[in-house]
Amino acid sequence: MLNYRIAQFGTLFSDGSDWGTDMTRTERRKYRERMFRETVFARFTRIGADIGYLLRHIRDLPQTADFFLRAPFLSHTGLPALEEVRRRPDGIAGVIDDVTPMAIAGGYAVGFFPRWILGKATWWSPQARMVRKPAATKAVPAAGFVFELDQNFEQVAAACAAATTRDGEGFGLSPAALQVFANLFDQGFAHCFAVRDQAGDLIAGGFGMASGRVFVTESLFEKRPGAIAFALASLDAQLAQWDFQLHDLRSSRAAEFGFRAMQREAFLLLNIACQNGGRPGRWCKASLRPVTRAA
């Protein structure tokens, strides 16, 4: 049943994706190449961030190295089984051979998420996830920070990539990784959120994946103190309105924002239970209620 829904869902957005611009597909591809392009310095910094993450988890390094040495000889048919995941280093679940939107969405539907380690796409399922239940919060009816959804994905994703590398937030986001999420955005699976100031400048935001009634925030950035907390609260208010039951955040600041650890088995069960419903497709600006906050 789940596989059928995922397969049918993608056909709603495959050729008729509304990007909200007059760009052709070729223009959009070139624009993304330009937005996601890395300088040589940025690339080495990202690789350094990947290595730094591995060193901070040095206890798992022998198992991680062994996994990647054997990876070319492993069978990669379908998604990894939970029994296999338990035998591997904390987090790594398996190798991703298919990065098409349908395949990646299928991984999220069973509770995995992708990570690119030194350029290699892998499935991840850590022992604990940082989650909270989306709750509607009363917006302050005053001008100031302005919240938006699914606008200017490329700008938001590029800002997240720069912040992830700069702040050492786990593994860096490579151009290839950003393109995978951009494809998911075109298909209505991935979404971005952002906060702008009164001048229209982008000051905070992030992007993630909606899978049923679960939203997984993959990356964040913040240029002004307090802006990202407002962004997450505004996002949760909208998710609660749409009956989302779980918000999973991948950030070292998750506890600061009220997210709490949930063990892997509990998360996987709840994730599966929440795959019905959700908010398919693009989260259009017209569908949102106004959300502002005093500066």
Contacts in CASP RR format, 6 or more apart in sequence:
PFRMAT RR
TARGET T0000
AUTHOR 0000-0000-0000
METHOD contacts of the structure
MODEL  1
MLNYRIAQFGTLFSDGSDWGTDMTRTERRKYRERMFRETVFARFTRIGAD
IGYLLRHIRDLPQTADFFLRAPFLSHTGLPALEEVRRRPDGIAGVIDDVT
PMAIAGGYAVGFFPRWILGKATWWSPQARMVRKPAATKAVPAAGFVFELD
QNFEQVAAACAAATTRDGEGFGLSPAALQVFANLFDQGFAHCFAVRDQAG
DLIAGGFGMASGRVFVTESLFEKRPGAIAFALASLDAQLAQWDFQLHDLR
SSRAAEFGFRAMQREAFLLLNIACQNGGRPGRWCKASLRPVTRAA
2 109 0 8 1.000
2 275 0 8 1.000
3 106 0 8 1.000
5 275 0 8 1.000
6 102 0 8 1.000
6 105 0 8 1.000
6 106 0 8 1.000
6 109 0 8 1.000
7 102 0 8 1.000
9 105 0 8 1.000
9 280 0 8 1.000
10 101 0 8 1.000
10 102 0 8 1.000
10 187 0 8 1.000
10 188 0 8 1.000
10 189 0 8 1.000
12 280 0 8 1.000
12 281 0 8 1.000
13 186 0 8 1.000
13 187 0 8 1.000
13 188 0 8 1.000
13 281 0 8 1.000
13 282 0 8 1.000
14 187 0 8 1.000
17 186 0 8 1.000
17 187 0 8 1.000
17 188 0 8 1.000
17 282 0 8 1.000
18 282 0 8 1.000
19 28 0 8 1.000
19 186 0 8 1.000
21 28 0 8 1.000
23 31 0 8 1.000
31 154 0 8 1.000
32 154 0 8 1.000
32 178 0 8 1.000
32 179 0 8 1.000
32 182 0 8 1.000
33 175 0 8 1.000
35 154 0 8 1.000
35 155 0 8 1.000
35 157 0 8 1.000
35 158 0 8 1.000
36 154 0 8 1.000
36 157 0 8 1.000
36 158 0 8 1.000
36 161 0 8 1.000
36 175 0 8 1.000
36 178 0 8 1.000
36 179 0 8 1.000
36 182 0 8 1.000
37 175 0 8 1.000
38 46 0 8 1.000
38 174 0 8 1.000
38 175 0 8 1.000
42 162 0 8 1.000
42 165 0 8 1.000
45 165 0 8 1.000
45 166 0 8 1.000
46 165 0 8 1.000
46 172 0 8 1.000
46 173 0 8 1.000
46 174 0 8 1.000
47 118 0 8 1.000
49 164 0 8 1.000
49 165 0 8 1.000
49 168 0 8 1.000
49 170 0 8 1.000
49 171 0 8 1.000
49 172 0 8 1.000
50 117 0 8 1.000
50 118 0 8 1.000
50 119 0 8 1.000
50 170 0 8 1.000
50 171 0 8 1.000
50 172 0 8 1.000
51 118 0 8 1.000
52 168 0 8 1.000
53 168 0 8 1.000
53 170 0 8 1.000
53 171 0 8 1.000
54 61 0 8 1.000
54 64 0 8 1.000
54 117 0 8 1.000
55 61 0 8 1.000
57 64 0 8 1.000
57 89 0 8 1.000
57 90 0 8 1.000
60 89 0 8 1.000
60 90 0 8 1.000
63 88 0 8 1.000
63 89 0 8 1.000
64 89 0 8 1.000
64 92 0 8 1.000
67 88 0 8 1.000
67 89 0 8 1.000
67 92 0 8 1.000
67 94 0 8 1.000
68 117 0 8 1.000
68 120 0 8 1.000
71 94 0 8 1.000
71 95 0 8 1.000
71 120 0 8 1.000
74 94 0 8 1.000
74 95 0 8 1.000
76 94 0 8 1.000
76 95 0 8 1.000
76 96 0 8 1.000
76 97 0 8 1.000
79 106 0 8 1.000
79 107 0 8 1.000
79 110 0 8 1.000
79 112 0 8 1.000
79 123 0 8 1.000
80 93 0 8 1.000
80 94 0 8 1.000
80 112 0 8 1.000
80 123 0 8 1.000
80 125 0 8 1.000
82 125 0 8 1.000
82 265 0 8 1.000
82 268 0 8 1.000
84 93 0 8 1.000
84 94 0 8 1.000
85 91 0 8 1.000
85 93 0 8 1.000
85 94 0 8 1.000
85 125 0 8 1.000
85 264 0 8 1.000
88 94 0 8 1.000
90 126 0 8 1.000
90 127 0 8 1.000
91 124 0 8 1.000
91 125 0 8 1.000
91 126 0 8 1.000
91 127 0 8 1.000
92 122 0 8 1.000
92 123 0 8 1.000
92 124 0 8 1.000
93 112 0 8 1.000
93 122 0 8 1.000
93 123 0 8 1.000
93 124 0 8 1.000
93 125 0 8 1.000
94 122 0 8 1.000
94 123 0 8 1.000
95 120 0 8 1.000
95 121 0 8 1.000
95 122 0 8 1.000
95 123 0 8 1.000
96 103 0 8 1.000
96 104 0 8 1.000
96 114 0 8 1.000
96 121 0 8 1.000
96 122 0 8 1.000
96 123 0 8 1.000
99 114 0 8 1.000
99 121 0 8 1.000
99 180 0 8 1.000
100 183 0 8 1.000
101 183 0 8 1.000
101 184 0 8 1.000
101 186 0 8 1.000
101 187 0 8 1.000
101 189 0 8 1.000
104 114 0 8 1.000
104 180 0 8 1.000
104 184 0 8 1.000
104 189 0 8 1.000
105 184 0 8 1.000
105 187 0 8 1.000
105 189 0 8 1.000
105 209 0 8 1.000
105 211 0 8 1.000
106 211 0 8 1.000
107 113 0 8 1.000
107 123 0 8 1.000
108 189 0 8 1.000
108 209 0 8 1.000
108 211 0 8 1.000
108 214 0 8 1.000
108 216 0 8 1.000
109 211 0 8 1.000
109 212 0 8 1.000
109 271 0 8 1.000
109 272 0 8 1.000
109 275 0 8 1.000
110 268 0 8 1.000
110 271 0 8 1.000
110 272 0 8 1.000
111 125 0 8 1.000
111 211 0 8 1.000
111 267 0 8 1.000
111 268 0 8 1.000
111 271 0 8 1.000
111 272 0 8 1.000
112 123 0 8 1.000
112 124 0 8 1.000
112 125 0 8 1.000
113 123 0 8 1.000
113 124 0 8 1.000
113 125 0 8 1.000
113 209 0 8 1.000
113 216 0 8 1.000
113 218 0 8 1.000
113 250 0 8 1.000
114 121 0 8 1.000
114 122 0 8 1.000
114 123 0 8 1.000
114 124 0 8 1.000
114 177 0 8 1.000
114 180 0 8 1.000
115 121 0 8 1.000
115 122 0 8 1.000
115 123 0 8 1.000
115 124 0 8 1.000
115 171 0 8 1.000
116 122 0 8 1.000
116 171 0 8 1.000
116 172 0 8 1.000
116 173 0 8 1.000
116 174 0 8 1.000
116 176 0 8 1.000
116 177 0 8 1.000
117 171 0 8 1.000
119 174 0 8 1.000
119 176 0 8 1.000
121 176 0 8 1.000
121 177 0 8 1.000
121 180 0 8 1.000
125 264 0 8 1.000
125 268 0 8 1.000
126 264 0 8 1.000
127 263 0 8 1.000
127 264 0 8 1.000
128 261 0 8 1.000
128 262 0 8 1.000
128 263 0 8 1.000
128 264 0 8 1.000
129 248 0 8 1.000
129 261 0 8 1.000
129 262 0 8 1.000
129 264 0 8 1.000
129 267 0 8 1.000
130 248 0 8 1.000
130 249 0 8 1.000
130 250 0 8 1.000
130 251 0 8 1.000
130 254 0 8 1.000
130 255 0 8 1.000
130 259 0 8 1.000
130 260 0 8 1.000
130 261 0 8 1.000
130 262 0 8 1.000
131 246 0 8 1.000
131 247 0 8 1.000
131 248 0 8 1.000
131 249 0 8 1.000
131 259 0 8 1.000
131 260 0 8 1.000
131 261 0 8 1.000
131 262 0 8 1.000
131 267 0 8 1.000
132 236 0 8 1.000
132 246 0 8 1.000
132 247 0 8 1.000
132 249 0 8 1.000
132 257 0 8 1.000
132 258 0 8 1.000
132 259 0 8 1.000
132 260 0 8 1.000
133 245 0 8 1.000
133 246 0 8 1.000
133 247 0 8 1.000
134 215 0 8 1.000
134 235 0 8 1.000
134 236 0 8 1.000
134 237 0 8 1.000
134 239 0 8 1.000
134 240 0 8 1.000
134 244 0 8 1.000
134 245 0 8 1.000
134 246 0 8 1.000
134 247 0 8 1.000
135 236 0 8 1.000
135 237 0 8 1.000
135 240 0 8 1.000
136 236 0 8 1.000
136 237 0 8 1.000
136 240 0 8 1.000
136 241 0 8 1.000
137 233 0 8 1.000
137 236 0 8 1.000
137 237 0 8 1.000
139 234 0 8 1.000
139 237 0 8 1.000
139 290 0 8 1.000
139 291 0 8 1.000
139 292 0 8 1.000
139 293 0 8 1.000
140 292 0 8 1.000
140 293 0 8 1.000
140 294 0 8 1.000
141 292 0 8 1.000
142 292 0 8 1.000
142 293 0 8 1.000
142 294 0 8 1.000
143 198 0 8 1.000
143 292 0 8 1.000
143 294 0 8 1.000
143 295 0 8 1.000
144 197 0 8 1.000
144 198 0 8 1.000
144 292 0 8 1.000
144 293 0 8 1.000
144 294 0 8 1.000
144 295 0 8 1.000
145 195 0 8 1.000
145 196 0 8 1.000
145 197 0 8 1.000
145 203 0 8 1.000
145 227 0 8 1.000
145 230 0 8 1.000
145 292 0 8 1.000
145 293 0 8 1.000
145 295 0 8 1.000
146 195 0 8 1.000
146 196 0 8 1.000
146 197 0 8 1.000
146 198 0 8 1.000
146 200 0 8 1.000
146 291 0 8 1.000
146 292 0 8 1.000
147 193 0 8 1.000
147 194 0 8 1.000
147 195 0 8 1.000
147 230 0 8 1.000
147 231 0 8 1.000
147 234 0 8 1.000
147 235 0 8 1.000
147 291 0 8 1.000
147 292 0 8 1.000
148 193 0 8 1.000
148 194 0 8 1.000
148 195 0 8 1.000
148 196 0 8 1.000
148 285 0 8 1.000
148 288 0 8 1.000
149 191 0 8 1.000
149 192 0 8 1.000
149 193 0 8 1.000
149 235 0 8 1.000
149 238 0 8 1.000
149 283 0 8 1.000
149 285 0 8 1.000
149 288 0 8 1.000
150 185 0 8 1.000
150 191 0 8 1.000
150 192 0 8 1.000
150 193 0 8 1.000
150 282 0 8 1.000
150 283 0 8 1.000
150 284 0 8 1.000
150 285 0 8 1.000
151 192 0 8 1.000
151 194 0 8 1.000
151 285 0 8 1.000
152 192 0 8 1.000
152 194 0 8 1.000
152 202 0 8 1.000
153 182 0 8 1.000
153 185 0 8 1.000
153 190 0 8 1.000
153 192 0 8 1.000
153 207 0 8 1.000
154 182 0 8 1.000
155 194 0 8 1.000
155 202 0 8 1.000
156 192 0 8 1.000
156 193 0 8 1.000
156 194 0 8 1.000
156 202 0 8 1.000
156 205 0 8 1.000
156 206 0 8 1.000
156 207 0 8 1.000
156 221 0 8 1.000
157 173 0 8 1.000
157 178 0 8 1.000
157 181 0 8 1.000
157 182 0 8 1.000
157 192 0 8 1.000
157 207 0 8 1.000
157 219 0 8 1.000
158 178 0 8 1.000
159 202 0 8 1.000
159 205 0 8 1.000
159 206 0 8 1.000
159 221 0 8 1.000
159 223 0 8 1.000
160 173 0 8 1.000
160 205 0 8 1.000
160 206 0 8 1.000
160 207 0 8 1.000
160 218 0 8 1.000
160 219 0 8 1.000
160 220 0 8 1.000
160 221 0 8 1.000
161 172 0 8 1.000
161 173 0 8 1.000
161 178 0 8 1.000
161 219 0 8 1.000
162 221 0 8 1.000
163 169 0 8 1.000
163 219 0 8 1.000
163 220 0 8 1.000
163 221 0 8 1.000
163 222 0 8 1.000
164 170 0 8 1.000
164 171 0 8 1.000
164 172 0 8 1.000
164 173 0 8 1.000
164 219 0 8 1.000
164 221 0 8 1.000
165 172 0 8 1.000
165 173 0 8 1.000
169 219 0 8 1.000
169 220 0 8 1.000
169 251 0 8 1.000
169 252 0 8 1.000
170 252 0 8 1.000
173 219 0 8 1.000
181 190 0 8 1.000
181 207 0 8 1.000
181 208 0 8 1.000
181 218 0 8 1.000
182 190 0 8 1.000
184 190 0 8 1.000
184 209 0 8 1.000
185 191 0 8 1.000
185 192 0 8 1.000
185 207 0 8 1.000
188 280 0 8 1.000
188 281 0 8 1.000
188 282 0 8 1.000
189 209 0 8 1.000
189 210 0 8 1.000
189 211 0 8 1.000
189 281 0 8 1.000
190 207 0 8 1.000
190 208 0 8 1.000
190 209 0 8 1.000
190 210 0 8 1.000
191 207 0 8 1.000
191 208 0 8 1.000
191 209 0 8 1.000
191 210 0 8 1.000
191 215 0 8 1.000
191 283 0 8 1.000
192 205 0 8 1.000
192 206 0 8 1.000
192 207 0 8 1.000
192 208 0 8 1.000
193 205 0 8 1.000
193 206 0 8 1.000
193 207 0 8 1.000
193 231 0 8 1.000
193 234 0 8 1.000
193 235 0 8 1.000
194 202 0 8 1.000
194 204 0 8 1.000
194 205 0 8 1.000
194 206 0 8 1.000
194 231 0 8 1.000
195 202 0 8 1.000
195 203 0 8 1.000
195 204 0 8 1.000
195 205 0 8 1.000
195 227 0 8 1.000
195 228 0 8 1.000
195 230 0 8 1.000
195 231 0 8 1.000
195 234 0 8 1.000
196 202 0 8 1.000
196 203 0 8 1.000
197 203 0 8 1.000
197 224 0 8 1.000
197 295 0 8 1.000
198 295 0 8 1.000
202 223 0 8 1.000
203 222 0 8 1.000
203 223 0 8 1.000
203 224 0 8 1.000
203 227 0 8 1.000
204 220 0 8 1.000
204 221 0 8 1.000
204 222 0 8 1.000
204 223 0 8 1.000
204 224 0 8 1.000
204 226 0 8 1.000
204 227 0 8 1.000
204 228 0 8 1.000
204 230 0 8 1.000
204 231 0 8 1.000
205 220 0 8 1.000
205 221 0 8 1.000
205 222 0 8 1.000
205 227 0 8 1.000
205 228 0 8 1.000
205 231 0 8 1.000
206 217 0 8 1.000
206 218 0 8 1.000
206 219 0 8 1.000
206 220 0 8 1.000
206 221 0 8 1.000
206 231 0 8 1.000
207 217 0 8 1.000
207 218 0 8 1.000
207 219 0 8 1.000
208 215 0 8 1.000
208 216 0 8 1.000
208 217 0 8 1.000
208 218 0 8 1.000
208 219 0 8 1.000
209 215 0 8 1.000
209 216 0 8 1.000
209 218 0 8 1.000
210 216 0 8 1.000
210 244 0 8 1.000
210 278 0 8 1.000
210 279 0 8 1.000
211 271 0 8 1.000
211 275 0 8 1.000
212 274 0 8 1.000
212 275 0 8 1.000
212 276 0 8 1.000
212 277 0 8 1.000
212 278 0 8 1.000
213 242 0 8 1.000
213 243 0 8 1.000
213 244 0 8 1.000
213 245 0 8 1.000
213 246 0 8 1.000
213 274 0 8 1.000
213 275 0 8 1.000
213 276 0 8 1.000
213 277 0 8 1.000
213 278 0 8 1.000
214 244 0 8 1.000
214 245 0 8 1.000
214 246 0 8 1.000
214 247 0 8 1.000
214 248 0 8 1.000
214 270 0 8 1.000
214 271 0 8 1.000
214 274 0 8 1.000
214 275 0 8 1.000
215 235 0 8 1.000
215 239 0 8 1.000
215 244 0 8 1.000
215 246 0 8 1.000
215 247 0 8 1.000
215 248 0 8 1.000
216 248 0 8 1.000
216 250 0 8 1.000
217 232 0 8 1.000
217 235 0 8 1.000
217 247 0 8 1.000
217 248 0 8 1.000
217 249 0 8 1.000
217 250 0 8 1.000
217 251 0 8 1.000
218 250 0 8 1.000
219 250 0 8 1.000
219 251 0 8 1.000
220 228 0 8 1.000
220 231 0 8 1.000
220 251 0 8 1.000
220 253 0 8 1.000
221 228 0 8 1.000
222 228 0 8 1.000
228 253 0 8 1.000
229 257 0 8 1.000
230 293 0 8 1.000
232 249 0 8 1.000
232 257 0 8 1.000
234 291 0 8 1.000
235 247 0 8 1.000
236 247 0 8 1.000
237 291 0 8 1.000
238 283 0 8 1.000
238 288 0 8 1.000
238 289 0 8 1.000
238 291 0 8 1.000
239 247 0 8 1.000
241 289 0 8 1.000
242 278 0 8 1.000
242 279 0 8 1.000
243 277 0 8 1.000
243 278 0 8 1.000
244 274 0 8 1.000
244 278 0 8 1.000
244 279 0 8 1.000
245 270 0 8 1.000
245 274 0 8 1.000
246 270 0 8 1.000
246 271 0 8 1.000
246 274 0 8 1.000
247 259 0 8 1.000
248 267 0 8 1.000
249 257 0 8 1.000
249 259 0 8 1.000
251 257 0 8 1.000
262 270 0 8 1.000
END
